[in-house]
């Protein structure tokens, strides 16, 4: 029965979200930073990982540069 389906013509529309796909990564973040975003998530009702992503996206769009010194 699978041979009866033409998968390529089943849904010929391009995925409108394909340009906005996310990539899963592993990152080490301080516990206090995670706690901050989790508290903000409680206030706003937005998941904390989404808030972190929104913040980082905003930084990238505004081309923010971090000023820091190594100890």
C-alpha positions as CSV (number, residue, x, y, z in Angstrom):
1,X,0.0,0.0,0.0
2,X,2.9,2.4,0.7
3,X,3.9,2.1,-3.0
4,X,0.5,3.7,-3.9
5,X,1.5,7.1,-2.2
6,X,3.5,9.7,-4.1
7,X,5.1,11.4,-1.1
8,X,6.6,14.2,-3.2
9,X,3.2,15.4,-4.4
10,X,1.4,14.8,-1.2
11,X,2.2,18.3,0.2
12,X,4.1,20.3,-2.4
13,X,4.1,23.5,-0.3
14,X,7.4,24.6,1.2
15,X,7.5,24.8,5.0
16,X,7.0,28.5,5.8
17,X,8.9,28.1,9.1
18,X,12.0,26.4,7.6
19,X,14.0,29.6,7.8
20,X,13.2,30.0,11.5
21,X,14.2,26.5,12.6
22,X,16.2,26.3,15.8
23,X,19.3,24.2,16.5
24,X,19.7,22.4,19.8
25,X,23.0,23.1,21.6
26,X,24.6,22.5,24.9
27,X,25.7,25.5,26.9
28,X,26.9,26.1,30.4
29,X,25.0,28.9,32.2
30,X,25.5,30.0,35.7
31,X,22.7,28.9,38.1
32,X,21.9,32.4,39.1
33,X,21.4,33.4,35.5
34,X,19.0,30.4,35.0
35,X,17.2,31.4,38.2
36,X,16.8,34.9,36.9
37,X,15.2,33.8,33.6
38,X,13.0,31.2,35.4
39,X,11.7,33.9,37.7
40,X,11.1,36.1,34.7
41,X,9.3,33.2,33.1
42,X,7.0,32.9,36.1
43,X,6.1,36.6,35.8
44,X,5.5,36.7,32.1
45,X,4.2,33.2,31.4
46,X,6.8,32.7,28.7
47,X,9.1,29.6,29.0
48,X,12.5,30.5,30.3
49,X,14.4,28.9,27.4
50,X,12.3,31.1,25.0
51,X,13.2,34.2,27.1
52,X,16.9,33.4,26.8
53,X,16.5,32.9,23.1
54,X,14.6,36.2,22.7
55,X,17.3,38.0,24.7
56,X,20.2,36.5,22.7
57,X,18.3,37.2,19.4
58,X,17.8,40.8,20.5
59,X,21.5,41.2,21.3
60,X,22.5,39.8,17.9
61,X,20.1,42.0,16.0
62,X,21.4,45.1,17.8
63,X,25.0,43.9,17.3
64,X,25.7,44.4,21.0
65,X,29.3,43.9,22.1
66,X,30.2,42.6,25.5
67,X,32.8,44.4,27.5
68,X,34.6,42.1,29.9
69,X,38.1,41.4,31.4
70,X,39.6,38.0,32.1
71,X,40.7,37.4,35.7
